Each structure stands twice: as C-alpha cells, then as structure tokens.
C-alpha cells in the first residue's frame, strides 16, 4: 500500500474487508448452521459481496494496480468452489423425443391478499402454466381457489394445512402418480411432499420442498426498522430449522430406490449449507443448462436465486429457463429433462 494515495489506501482497506468477508462466506456452506448460526447469515449477502469484489477488481484494473489480485483471487476461489454468480454461456436447448418439462413455482397463494395490485393474477398464473405446458409442476404456497383450474393436468397431489386459509404444496403431473406423501417438518406449516410418477417404464420420485421462511420484508424501509440483533438471531434460528428440515428430507430420500428430481423454494442461496447438502451429487439444472443470473426471487438490489430444480445424474438436462413473469414474489423456473429409454 506504500505507493497508494490516501483515498486509494482507504478504498483498499475496504476492499480487504469485503474480500475477507466473502472468503469467510465461501467457507460457511461446509459448516452446519446449528453450530455457526449467526455467521450463516453471510450466505444471504454472497451475491452482494461478489458484485462488490467485481467492482473493486475493475477499479484496480482500470488503474493498473496490483491490488486487483486480492479480489481476483477470492473470486477465482468462489468460481472453483461454487461456480459464478452469473452464467455467461448461452442456454442449452437440445431436442430429444424423450424430453419432458418440469416447472417449479412459488405462487404466493395466487395473490390471495392482493400483494400485487392487479386484477386476475391467479388467472394469469394458470394461463402462463397452461401455455408453458410442463409435464410436472411443483407449487409452493399453493392455495385451492375456484379460479385455479389446473384440470389440464391428469394427476395431482395436494398437501394442505391451515384452518381458516388452506395452503401448502402441490405436485401436478401428466404422468400417472402411483404413490405420494409428505415429509413432515416439526413446529412449522412448511414441509416437503413427494410423488412417484411413471414415465414409460421408469418410475421417478418427485420432491417438492419448501424450507423454513426467513420472514423478512425485503423492502428497504422495512429493513431499516428492523432491530439488527433481533433480525440476525431470527435468521440464525431459521437456518437451524432449515438444517433439521434438510436432514429429514435426505433421510427420506435415501430410503427411495427411484431416480429423484427435487424442486423447491429453499429460502436460501446457492452458497448455503442446505443447498450444498440437498444438491449432493444431483445436477443443478440451472448450472447445467441455464444462463444469466437465474434470478428466482423479487429483490430490488441484486439478483437472488433461492428456488431450484435438481435432477439425478441419470437425466440429461436439455434446457433451463428462468422466467420474468411477475405474478408472485418468486419467479417460475423450468427445466427440460430426458431419460434414455432402454
């Protein structure tokens, strides 16, 4: 730092702080939240930390200073461990006669309480799904309403709770469902449901997972009003619950003999412990066939990906799409998969 002016010394000091925090955040997915719950909060800030370090790198690059190496090294470590925040390659799209589309969508009760001040949001969601025509649809925050006509799916499995307002998860399928059920999560209305569907000679286990919500209002005015200590403690407690829920899910999955597809709203980023554990040796279909940020949640300040579709390695991932339809606080995603027929 000897050859830097006063302002650049200050900038580099801030740069070192951001680089260190990002490096720490890269370690946390390997540490259980039950042990490091407060530190796990950093997972949520990884997209912001990555973008910040990219800006620092560009700043020093523009000035042709060796200080660019700091952020560069940390970003390379992140790339090697997790992949980049942004996928520069073009989306894969492979035509295959065995292709079928899987869609995941948190519909936020089909806008029951009119969070989006627009009429007929529920009808627009149904029309969107009908147009995209997935063979399998997983919905979180599902709510049965008269206008929610998804009868164009031949088979369905709904799991609902709540006395006044029925809500929960649902799996809709064009393939026959021969078995279904719920993985119960204690002390919450969240859960995971599953359905075994028959595609030709293959039976496939579909999981629809909704991990514990952080219960954070992401509007900046609301965040300013939050007590920071209480907010951090609440997020830490939620991450502990997510870990327990993940363990229940994986215990259930390990007892199945079928190839699995896991869809869901994890309420956590791809830099989290629960993402790493649930993904395991499955393919993240966005990483295999998507491009861009793959944003799935409506957050104003930087792109956030908290909804996923994972597929067993026996499936070919022939396409992925993240949509921009703003009918919920989440955006729908879909993937195109195929299994070689014997």
Secondary structure, 3 states (H helix, E strand, C coil): CCCCCHHHHHHHHHHHHHHHHHHHHHHHCCCCCCCCCCHHHHHHHHHHHHHHHHHHHHHHHHCCCCCHHHHHHHHHHHHHHHCCCCECCCCCECCCCCCEEEEEEECHHHHCCCCCCCCCHHHHHHHHHHHHCCCEEEEEEECCCCCCCCCCCCEEEEEEECCCCCEEEEEEECCEEEEEEEEECCCCCCEEEEEEEEECCEEEEEEEEECCCCCCCCCHHHHHHCCHHHHHHHHHHHHHHHHHHHHHHHHHHCCCCCEEEEEEECCCCCCCHHHHHHHCCCEEHHHHHCCECCCCECCCCCCECCEEEEECCCCEEEEEEECCCCCCCECCEEEEEECCCC
